[in-house]
Amino acid sequence: MLRVGIVGCGKIADSHVEQARATGRAEVVAVCDREPLMAEQLAVRCGVPSRYSDLQEMLRVERLDALHIATPPDSHVAIACQALEGGCHIFVEKPFALTGDAAATILDAAERTGRLVAVNYLYNFAVPGLQLKEALEAHALGDLVHIHTTFGYDLAGDYGLAVLSDPNHWVHKLPGKLFHNVLDHVIAKVAPFLGDSTTAQVLAFRRRKASGVPELDAMADELRFLLRSGDLTVSGVLTAHGRPVTHTLQVAGTRGTLELDYANRTLVPVAAQTQPSAIGRLFPPWVQARRFAGNGLRNLGRFRRHEFHYFQGMRHLLDQWYVAIESGGTSPVPSPEILRTCRIIDAIVAGMGGEG
């Protein structure tokens, strides 16, 4: 069993504890937060034996194999480098870093110390993401032509309300504000298919009414972008107002197109019209219905096996990462993909231009 610690004891830390334990490969032995009460509450809720308010002390006393970093992103470079130098492998909550240069600092430290780095790109390890990877490895779509992604955000949810009610919330201090906190989820899914030379066109704006509080009104809630890397283009819609709240990906290739729905855990090939005229238009809806039914039955099986919960992708990712640590293998999230994701986010944030 790997000895694991967690630094940053906010809401997401509970999930880190739960999913680390669920792999059966790690024991969460300690948690740390600068606010002692936060560490105390997490330790009591989750039955963690030790809690600290000083990271250096936790690293020295606990002799951890791995550290999960669940603090706000402006602290990631300092904490990650401290943990790596202390001999820990690190698992970082998104956003991985505030900028591509900051990400490079962490990745360089990992290479220098010989430690593995992963970031919580959980959707790449959810069922639709894994199925997409299999399809692409089998060249089922041919050459990729275009990818379209949508990501909905409910500002009326618990987290959205916290951000909108507190002008001093750390999200308002991010260069890209609200969208900087979720762009990793969007870009990490497409970064493996893009090159290091990617151009971006961006539109960001605030659709909700002004509140009169400058810090809140500076936060855009609608974002559109278009990326190009060679012959491949990617378009994206991030919306706080579109309903229902969706999380989808459409991948079009020269041989076919796949539609992924991460919220509903489905992946369906788009049915092609194979018969002429009106007769040909009768069949595709029935083909699609059968494919969705197959997804539903498979999801029912996952539900029965307790594999259908929200953080299933995170559990799968952590399991692969822990195996890599134990075996001396490579991280399931390659460093070039982490850096490319952060560089593309840099370009999108720069294109937002602070428009609110």
C-alpha positions as CSV (number, residue, x, y, z in Angstrom):
1,M,0.0,0.0,0.0
2,L,1.4,3.4,-1.0
3,R,1.5,6.0,1.7
4,V,-0.4,9.0,0.5
5,G,-1.0,12.5,1.8
6,I,-3.3,15.3,0.8
7,V,-2.6,19.0,1.0
8,G,-5.5,21.3,0.7
9,C,-8.6,20.2,2.6
10,G,-11.4,21.9,0.7
11,K,-14.5,20.3,-0.8
12,I,-12.6,18.3,-3.6
13,A,-10.3,16.7,-1.0
14,D,-13.0,14.3,0.2
15,S,-13.1,12.9,-3.3
16,H,-9.3,12.4,-3.4
17,V,-9.5,10.5,-0.1
18,E,-12.4,8.3,-1.3
19,Q,-11.0,7.5,-4.8
20,A,-7.4,6.9,-3.5
21,R,-8.8,4.3,-1.0
22,A,-11.1,2.8,-3.6
23,T,-8.2,1.7,-5.8
24,G,-7.1,-0.6,-3.1
25,R,-3.5,0.5,-3.7
26,A,-3.1,3.5,-1.4
27,E,-3.6,4.4,2.3
28,V,-4.3,8.1,3.0
29,V,-2.2,8.5,6.1
30,A,-2.2,12.3,6.5
31,V,-3.9,15.6,5.4
32,C,-2.6,19.1,5.6
33,D,-4.1,22.6,5.4
34,R,-2.8,26.0,6.5
35,E,-6.1,26.4,8.3
36,P,-5.9,23.7,11.1
37,L,-9.6,23.4,11.4
38,M,-10.0,22.4,7.7
39,A,-7.4,19.7,8.2
40,E,-9.1,18.6,11.4
41,Q,-12.5,18.4,9.8
42,L,-11.3,16.4,6.8
43,A,-9.4,14.0,9.0
44,V,-12.4,13.4,11.2
45,R,-14.9,13.0,8.3
46,C,-12.7,10.5,6.4
47,G,-11.0,8.8,9.3
48,V,-7.4,9.9,8.4
49,P,-5.0,9.3,11.3
50,S,-2.8,12.4,11.1
51,R,-3.4,16.0,10.2
52,Y,-1.0,18.9,9.8
53,S,-0.9,22.7,9.2
54,D,2.7,22.6,8.0
55,L,3.5,20.8,4.7
56,Q,7.2,20.5,5.4
57,E,6.5,18.8,8.7
58,M,4.1,16.4,7.1
59,L,6.6,15.4,4.5
60,R,9.3,14.9,7.1
61,V,7.3,12.9,9.5
62,E,5.1,10.8,7.2
63,R,7.6,9.7,4.6
64,L,5.0,9.8,1.9
65,D,5.2,7.9,-1.4
66,A,2.7,10.3,-3.1
67,L,1.1,13.7,-2.4
68,H,-2.2,14.8,-3.8
69,I,-2.3,18.6,-4.3
70,A,-5.8,20.0,-3.9
71,T,-5.0,23.7,-3.2
72,P,-5.8,26.7,-5.3
73,P,-3.6,26.8,-8.4
74,D,-1.5,29.8,-7.5
75,S,0.2,27.6,-4.9
76,H,0.9,24.6,-7.1
77,V,4.4,25.5,-8.2
78,A,5.8,26.0,-4.7
79,I,4.0,23.0,-3.2
80,A,4.7,20.7,-6.1
81,C,8.4,21.5,-6.2
82,Q,8.7,21.1,-2.4
83,A,7.0,17.7,-2.5
84,L,9.1,16.5,-5.5
85,E,12.3,17.6,-3.8
86,G,11.0,15.7,-0.7
87,G,10.8,12.5,-2.7
88,C,7.1,12.4,-3.4
89,H,5.3,11.6,-6.6
90,I,2.5,14.2,-7.1
91,F,-1.1,14.1,-8.3
92,V,-2.3,17.7,-9.0
93,E,-5.9,18.9,-9.0
94,K,-6.8,21.1,-12.0
95,P,-5.9,23.7,-13.0
96,F,-2.4,22.2,-13.1
97,A,-0.8,25.7,-13.0
98,L,-1.6,29.3,-13.8
99,T,0.5,29.4,-16.9
100,G,2.4,27.2,-19.3
101,D,5.7,28.5,-17.8
102,A,4.6,27.6,-14.3
103,A,3.6,24.1,-15.6
104,A,7.1,23.7,-17.2
105,T,8.7,24.5,-13.8
106,I,6.8,21.7,-12.1
107,L,7.5,19.2,-14.9
108,D,11.2,20.1,-15.0
109,A,11.4,19.5,-11.3
110,A,9.7,16.1,-11.7
111,E,12.2,15.1,-14.4
112,R,15.1,16.2,-12.3
113,T,14.0,14.3,-9.2
114,G,12.8,11.2,-11.2
115,R,9.2,11.4,-9.8
116,L,5.9,10.9,-11.6
117,V,3.4,13.7,-12.1
118,A,-0.2,13.3,-13.0
119,V,-3.1,15.8,-13.1
120,N,-6.8,15.1,-12.5
121,Y,-7.8,15.0,-16.2
122,L,-10.5,12.5,-15.1
123,Y,-12.7,12.8,-18.2
124,N,-10.0,11.2,-20.4
125,F,-10.3,8.1,-18.1
126,A,-14.1,8.0,-18.0
127,V,-15.9,5.4,-20.1
128,P,-16.5,7.6,-23.2
129,G,-12.9,8.9,-23.1
130,L,-11.5,5.4,-22.9
131,Q,-13.8,4.2,-25.8
132,L,-12.7,7.2,-27.9
133,K,-9.1,6.2,-27.4
134,E,-9.8,2.7,-28.5
135,A,-11.6,3.9,-31.6
136,L,-8.7,6.2,-32.6
137,E,-6.1,3.6,-31.9
138,A,-8.1,1.3,-34.3
139,H,-8.2,4.1,-36.9
140,A,-12.0,3.8,-37.0
141,L,-12.5,7.4,-37.9
142,G,-9.7,7.8,-40.4
143,D,-7.8,11.2,-40.3
144,L,-9.3,13.7,-37.8
145,V,-10.9,16.7,-39.4
146,H,-12.7,18.7,-36.7
147,I,-13.6,18.3,-33.0
148,H,-16.4,20.3,-31.3
149,T,-16.7,20.4,-27.5
150,T,-19.3,21.9,-25.2
151,F,-19.1,22.4,-21.5
152,G,-21.9,23.8,-19.4
153,Y,-21.6,25.4,-16.0
154,D,-24.4,26.1,-13.6
155,L,-23.8,29.3,-11.7
156,A,-26.8,28.5,-9.6
157,G,-25.0,25.4,-8.1
158,D,-23.2,25.4,-4.8
159,Y,-19.8,26.4,-6.3
160,G,-21.2,29.0,-8.7
161,L,-23.1,30.7,-5.9
162,A,-19.9,30.7,-3.8
163,V,-18.0,32.4,-6.6
164,L,-20.8,35.0,-7.3
165,S,-21.3,35.8,-3.6
166,D,-17.7,36.4,-2.7
167,P,-15.6,39.0,-4.7
168,N,-12.5,37.8,-2.9
169,H,-13.0,34.1,-4.0
170,W,-9.7,32.8,-5.4
171,V,-11.4,32.2,-8.8
172,H,-11.7,35.9,-9.4
173,K,-7.9,36.1,-9.0
174,L,-7.2,33.7,-11.9
175,P,-6.1,35.3,-15.2
176,G,-9.1,33.7,-16.9
177,K,-11.4,33.8,-13.9
178,L,-14.3,31.3,-14.0
179,F,-13.2,29.7,-17.2
180,H,-9.6,29.3,-16.1
181,N,-10.9,26.9,-13.4
182,V,-12.6,24.6,-15.9
183,L,-10.7,24.9,-19.2
184,D,-8.4,22.0,-18.2
185,H,-11.5,19.7,-18.4
186,V,-12.2,21.0,-22.0
187,I,-8.7,21.3,-23.4
188,A,-7.2,18.1,-21.9
189,K,-9.6,16.0,-24.0
190,V,-8.3,17.5,-27.3
191,A,-4.7,18.3,-26.5
192,P,-3.5,14.7,-27.4
193,F,-4.6,15.4,-31.0
194,L,-3.1,18.9,-31.3
195,G,0.5,19.9,-32.1
196,D,2.6,22.3,-30.1
197,S,1.9,25.0,-32.7
198,T,-1.8,25.8,-32.2
199,T,-3.5,29.1,-33.0
200,A,-6.6,30.4,-31.1
201,Q,-9.5,32.7,-31.9
202,V,-11.5,33.6,-28.8
203,L,-14.7,35.4,-27.8
204,A,-15.6,35.9,-24.1
205,F,-18.4,38.0,-22.6
206,R,-20.7,38.4,-19.7
207,R,-24.4,37.5,-20.4
208,R,-25.8,37.9,-16.9
209,K,-26.9,41.3,-15.7
210,A,-24.4,43.6,-14.0
211,S,-24.3,43.4,-10.2
212,G,-22.5,46.6,-9.6
213,V,-19.6,44.8,-7.9
214,P,-16.5,45.3,-10.2
215,E,-14.8,42.0,-9.2
216,L,-17.9,40.0,-10.0
217,D,-18.9,41.9,-13.2
218,A,-15.3,41.4,-14.6
219,M,-16.1,37.7,-14.8
220,A,-17.2,36.5,-18.2
221,D,-19.8,33.6,-18.2
222,E,-19.8,32.8,-21.9
223,L,-16.8,31.6,-23.9
224,R,-16.3,30.5,-27.5
225,F,-13.0,29.5,-29.1
226,L,-11.6,28.1,-32.3
227,L,-8.2,26.3,-32.4
228,R,-6.2,25.2,-35.4
229,S,-3.3,22.8,-35.5
230,G,-2.2,21.8,-39.0
231,D,-5.3,20.4,-40.7
232,L,-7.2,19.8,-37.5
233,T,-9.6,22.4,-36.0
234,V,-11.3,22.4,-32.6
235,S,-14.3,24.6,-31.7
236,G,-15.5,25.1,-28.2
237,V,-18.5,26.5,-26.3
238,L,-18.4,27.1,-22.6
239,T,-21.7,28.4,-21.3
240,A,-23.3,29.2,-18.0
241,H,-26.7,29.9,-19.5
242,G,-27.3,27.1,-22.0
243,R,-29.8,24.5,-20.8
244,P,-29.6,21.7,-20.2
245,V,-26.1,21.8,-18.7
246,T,-24.1,19.6,-21.2
247,H,-20.7,18.1,-21.5
248,T,-20.2,16.7,-24.9
249,L,-17.6,16.0,-27.6
250,Q,-18.1,15.4,-31.3
251,V,-15.1,14.0,-33.2
252,A,-15.3,14.0,-37.0
253,G,-12.9,12.1,-39.2
254,T,-12.6,11.2,-42.9
255,R,-14.3,7.8,-42.2
256,G,-16.8,8.6,-39.6
257,T,-18.0,10.7,-36.6
258,L,-18.4,9.9,-33.0
259,E,-20.6,11.8,-30.4
260,L,-19.6,11.5,-26.8
261,D,-21.7,12.6,-23.8
262,Y,-19.7,12.7,-20.6
263,A,-22.6,13.5,-18.4
264,N,-24.7,10.6,-19.6
265,R,-21.8,8.3,-20.3
266,T,-22.5,7.5,-23.9
267,L,-20.5,7.2,-27.1
268,V,-22.4,6.8,-30.3
269,P,-21.3,6.7,-34.0
270,V,-23.3,9.1,-36.1
271,A,-25.5,7.0,-38.4
272,A,-24.8,7.5,-42.1
273,Q,-27.6,7.6,-44.8
274,T,-26.9,4.5,-46.9
275,Q,-30.1,4.4,-49.0
276,P,-31.2,7.0,-51.5
277,S,-33.9,9.7,-51.1
278,A,-36.6,9.6,-48.4
279,I,-36.2,5.9,-47.8
280,G,-32.6,6.4,-46.7
281,R,-33.7,9.0,-44.2
282,L,-36.0,6.5,-42.5
283,F,-33.3,4.3,-41.1
284,P,-30.6,6.4,-39.3
285,P,-32.9,7.4,-36.4
286,W,-33.6,3.7,-35.7
287,V,-29.9,2.9,-35.9
288,Q,-29.1,5.7,-33.5
289,A,-31.9,4.5,-31.1
290,R,-30.4,1.0,-31.1
291,R,-26.9,2.4,-30.3
292,F,-28.2,4.5,-27.5
293,A,-30.1,1.5,-26.1
294,G,-26.8,-0.5,-26.1
295,N,-25.1,2.3,-24.2
296,G,-28.0,2.3,-21.7
297,L,-27.7,-1.4,-21.1
298,R,-23.9,-1.2,-20.6
299,N,-24.4,1.7,-18.2
300,L,-26.9,-0.4,-16.2
301,G,-24.3,-3.1,-15.9
302,R,-21.8,-0.5,-14.6
303,F,-24.3,0.8,-12.1
304,R,-24.9,-2.7,-10.8
305,R,-21.1,-3.1,-10.4
306,H,-20.8,0.2,-8.6
307,E,-18.8,1.7,-11.5
308,F,-21.2,4.5,-12.5
309,H,-20.4,7.1,-9.9
310,Y,-19.3,10.7,-10.7
311,F,-15.6,10.2,-10.0
312,Q,-15.2,6.8,-11.8
313,G,-12.8,8.3,-14.3
314,M,-10.7,9.7,-11.4
315,R,-10.5,6.3,-9.8
316,H,-9.4,4.7,-13.0
317,L,-6.7,7.4,-13.5
318,L,-5.4,7.0,-9.9
319,D,-5.3,3.3,-10.3
320,Q,-3.1,3.6,-13.4
321,W,-0.9,6.2,-11.7
322,Y,-0.4,4.2,-8.5
323,V,0.5,1.1,-10.7
324,A,3.1,3.2,-12.5
325,I,4.6,4.3,-9.2
326,E,4.8,0.8,-7.9
327,S,6.2,-0.6,-11.1
328,G,8.5,2.2,-12.1
329,G,6.4,2.9,-15.2
330,T,5.3,6.1,-16.9
331,S,2.5,8.4,-15.9
332,P,-0.8,7.8,-17.5
333,V,-0.9,11.6,-18.2
334,P,2.2,12.3,-20.3
335,S,4.1,15.5,-19.4
336,P,4.0,16.8,-23.0
337,E,0.2,16.7,-22.9
338,I,0.1,18.5,-19.6
339,L,2.3,21.3,-20.9
340,R,0.4,21.5,-24.2
341,T,-2.9,21.8,-22.4
342,C,-1.5,24.7,-20.3
343,R,0.0,26.4,-23.3
344,I,-3.3,26.3,-25.1
345,I,-5.1,27.6,-22.1
346,D,-2.6,30.5,-22.0
347,A,-3.6,31.3,-25.6
348,I,-7.3,31.2,-24.8
349,V,-7.0,33.3,-21.7
350,A,-4.9,35.8,-23.6
351,G,-7.6,36.0,-26.3
352,M,-10.3,36.7,-23.7
353,G,-8.6,40.0,-23.2
354,G,-10.2,40.6,-19.8
355,E,-13.6,41.3,-21.5
356,G,-16.5,41.0,-19.1
